Structures are given as C-alpha cells and as structure tokens.
Amino acid sequence: MAIGYQAWDPFAELDRLQGEINRMFTGASPAPVGRAGGPPVRLYGNDQELVLLTEVPGLAPEEISLAVVGNRLTLGLKPGAGEAVKDATVHRRERARRAVTRTLELPHRVEADRIQAQVKNGMLMVRLPRAEADRPRQIDVKAG
Amino acid sequence: MDKTLEPTAKQETAPAEGVERTRNHKLYLPRVDILETKEAIRLTAEMPGVDTEHVTVSLEKDVLTIDGRVEWPEPSSHELLYSEFEVGDYHRAFSLSESIDQARIEATVRNGVLELVLPKAEAAKPRQISIKAG
C-alpha cells in the first residue's frame, strides 16, 4: 500500500508559497499599470491561453469595453445611470456606480483577433490565446 | 440593521451561529443599495456568479435574509497565476422596521444582481388624515 508513502509534504506547500512570492517580485504577474483601482481580477493560464475573470455585477455587455495592445489589456466598465426611483429615501448606497478603467500587463503577448469575452451572471470571463510567436518551443537535441 | 459596507474589497462573513456550512466556499456579504418609498422598500444586492435558481430570500419575524449560491466556472486546466479576489457564496441579513406584505414581495436576478421589492403592509403605510373644521 502506498498510502503511508503519500504523506503530507510540508515542503510542497512552502514551494508553492515561494513560487507565488517569486512571481510577485519578478513581474510575471500582471502588474496594474497607471493608477491603482478598477475592478479586481483573477488570472489563470496554461501554455495555450490566459483566462481573466472579473466581477461586473449589474453591467450589460455594452457597458464593458476591452482593448488589447501588445501584452497590455485595458478593461473599462461604464455602468448606466440605472432607473431612478422617485421620492425615495436612501438607507444604503454601497454599490459603486462610477466608470472605471484599468490596464493590466499580461505575462505574454496574445492573439488580439481570437480573444473571446463572455459575461454571465455578472462575471466576465476573457479568454486570451497566447500569440503564436510567443509560445514556448520544444527543441530536439541531437547527438553529435 | 448591520453596518454599511465600505466600498473596498469583498467582505467575508460567517454563517449564523450554530450553523455549519457544507460547501467548501467562502461566504461574503453582498454589497447592497436600500431605498424606501411610500409604498415599498427596494433592495438591490450584488451577487456576481449567482443565477436566479440559486438565490434564496426569506422573511421571518422582521428579519430579511438573502442567500446566493455561486455556480462558478473555474477554469480547470489552468493554473491560477494571480488573484485579487476570491469567489464564494453570499449571505446577509437585515432587520426590517416596517411591516411587509409578504405575499407581494417581488424578487428578480439580472446580471448577478438581486432586486427585491418589499411592499409595505397596508397598516404600515403613512395615512393622510383629513381634518375637518369643527
């Protein structure tokens, strides 16, 4: 039985943490460009593509804009005025209603023509295929 | 009512006392707007990732509770490179000072936002009292 062998490895967790810290300082993570702020994001990736996730509650697709130049992605959110309620007393107003833009530096260049963006239940998911020229290539090593 | 949320990062919350969660998701307070008119109280709550089928609204003894369960398409064959927020379920409770006509409560979910219209009960509406000359 291999159960005893698959014991918890405290170093694996440390390695993961170390990796995250390294990414933080080497600039491999998409550092926000310009002023901070804008919608918080999550970024996923593999060899083929990057996937950006952000929360856009209440926004219609036409209120969201995306633009890509090189490896920079600009995300703009412009919420509409919303329906006005007459003679209302405001008890709470926690929801943000201002327009924001944010530019992210992506870890590599992307194919601008093949980007897909979809908004569902207030979650925006953007698929950014890695640029062909930027993909890692396997090189055969021959014996001399 | 509980305190107003600051317009910063998502704020985590805990389940009600004595209740244990069975889902491995964090629990967040949804951001809300609450407006009151003569006829009704209108509440809008931001619950990104939640659709119509996964929202529960209950009103019991003047306590309004809203719950949203996130059905989330986390990319499975990808590594998380960078994260500024976490995805989780939503829960928040309010105590209402007005009595509400429970039968006429309307709830809709659109683009991850819950809109609630809570019509006031007849007895709670302000009444115009005409004063007659004696």
Interface residues (C-beta under 8 A of the other chain):
Chain A: R23 A28 S29 P30 P40 V41 R42 L43 Y44 G45 N46 E49 L50 V51 L53 E55 V56 P57 G58 L59 A60 V85 K86 D87 A88 T89 V90 H91 R92 R93 E94 R95 A96 P107 V119 K120 N121 G122 M123 M125
Chain B: M1 T4 L5 P7 A9 R31 V32 D33 I34 L35 E36 T37 K38 R42 T44 E46 M47 P48 G49 V50 D51 E71 W72 P73 P75 S77 H78 E79 L80 L81 Y82 S83 E84 F85 V87 V109 R110 N111 G112 V113
